[in-house]
Amino acid sequence: MPERRPRVDAPVRAGGVGVPDVFCGDEQDEVPIDLGRWRALALATLAGEGVRGLCELSLFFVDEETIARLNAEHMGKTGPTDVLSFPLDGVEVADSQGPGALTRGPARPHPDHDEMPTLLGDVLVCPAVAARQAPTHAGTLEDELALLVVHGVLHVLGHDHADETERAVMRARELVILGEHHWRGPAPAGFRQEHQE
């Protein structure tokens, strides 16, 4: 059997020099994935969080075996999970537009390599797990994948849900981004962000 090559949707510079970009890859065969759609949602999430400058994020759709292995290696947990996020260079937060307005961007300059982007991190989503949990979580597979993409990108940007305050902030951001860029309106009836950890 020939080795499967991932489908890729990654223009060299989506909006010109100095803007965030998202590289997408589909490395699984279980669920059909519209890379352009999820790339656009990841870019919208970066923009919604105020990410600016020459930086890149990777978004991969992987199979259960791959995400289970990474879940064990990096999280110490057994079995496949729905999404994993791996921040790389990190982001800095600056209050640039008054109280409550945050701008997130590359944390480190490249004095010797002005053309090199800062690598924000990797988000890995497992569509097979998403398909299984969608009926009791987000409701539909499309809503589940959208939630996981936004959730994963927010983790790369420093959001977390370790305590109730952080969880409330992260869930509020998810709803705003999904409402603006996925549903184009309020969340549908039956949509849930919470699920068993």
Backbone hydrogen bonds, N-H to C=O, Kabsch-Sander energy under -0.5 kcal/mol:
donor,donor_aa,acceptor,acceptor_aa,energy
7,R,26,D,-0.9
9,D,24,C,-1.1
19,V,16,G,-0.9
21,D,55,C,-1.9
23,F,57,L,-2.8
24,C,9,D,-0.7
25,G,59,L,-2.1
26,D,7,R,-1.5
27,E,25,G,-0.6
27,E,61,F,-3.2
35,L,33,I,-1.1
38,W,34,D,-1.8
39,R,35,L,-2.6
40,A,36,G,-2.2
41,L,37,R,-1.7
42,A,38,W,-2.2
43,L,39,R,-2.6
44,A,40,A,-2.4
45,T,41,L,-2.2
46,L,42,A,-2.3
47,A,43,L,-2.7
48,G,44,A,-2.9
49,E,45,T,-1.6
50,G,47,A,-1.7
51,V,46,L,-2.7
52,R,104,R,-1.0
53,G,18,G,-0.8
55,C,53,G,-1.2
56,E,118,T,-2.6
57,L,21,D,-1.8
58,S,121,G,-2.5
59,L,23,F,-3.0
60,F,123,V,-3.0
61,F,25,G,-2.5
62,V,60,F,-0.6
62,V,125,V,-2.5
63,D,27,E,-0.5
67,I,63,D,-2.2
68,A,64,E,-2.4
69,R,65,E,-2.0
70,L,66,T,-2.3
71,N,67,I,-2.2
72,A,68,A,-2.1
73,E,69,R,-2.6
74,H,70,L,-2.7
75,M,70,L,-0.5
75,M,71,N,-1.6
76,G,71,N,-0.6
76,G,72,A,-0.8
77,K,71,N,-1.7
84,L,124,L,-2.4
86,F,122,D,-3.1
88,L,120,L,-2.8
89,D,119,L,-2.8
90,G,120,L,-0.6
92,E,105,G,-1.8
94,A,92,E,-0.5
94,A,103,T,-1.8
96,S,94,A,-1.3
96,S,101,A,-0.6
97,Q,98,G,-0.6
97,Q,101,A,-0.7
101,A,98,G,-1.9
102,L,100,G,-0.7
103,T,94,A,-1.9
104,R,49,E,-0.6
105,G,92,E,-1.2
107,A,90,G,-1.1
113,H,110,H,-0.7
116,M,113,H,-2.0
118,T,54,L,-2.4
120,L,56,E,-3.1
120,L,118,T,-0.8
121,G,56,E,-0.7
122,D,86,F,-2.0
123,V,58,S,-2.6
124,L,84,L,-3.0
125,V,60,F,-2.8
126,C,82,D,-2.6
130,A,126,C,-2.3
131,A,127,P,-2.7
132,R,128,A,-1.6
133,Q,129,V,-2.2
134,A,130,A,-1.8
136,T,133,Q,-1.0
137,H,133,Q,-0.5
137,H,134,A,-1.4
139,G,134,A,-2.9
144,E,140,T,-2.4
145,L,141,L,-2.9
146,A,142,E,-2.3
147,L,143,D,-2.6
148,L,144,E,-2.5
149,V,145,L,-2.5
150,V,146,A,-2.4
151,H,147,L,-3.0
152,G,148,L,-2.6
153,V,149,V,-2.3
154,L,150,V,-2.6
155,H,151,H,-2.0
156,V,152,G,-1.9
157,L,153,V,-1.6
158,G,155,H,-1.9
159,H,154,L,-2.5
167,R,163,D,-2.6
168,A,164,E,-2.3
169,V,165,T,-2.0
170,M,166,E,-2.7
171,R,167,R,-2.7
172,A,168,A,-2.0
173,R,169,V,-2.2
174,E,170,M,-2.4
175,L,171,R,-2.3
176,V,172,A,-2.1
177,I,173,R,-2.6
178,L,174,E,-2.9
179,G,175,L,-2.5
180,E,176,V,-2.2
181,H,177,I,-2.7
182,H,178,L,-2.2
183,W,178,L,-2.7
184,R,178,L,-0.7
184,R,179,G,-0.6
185,G,179,G,-1.4
191,F,188,P,-1.9
192,R,137,H,-0.8
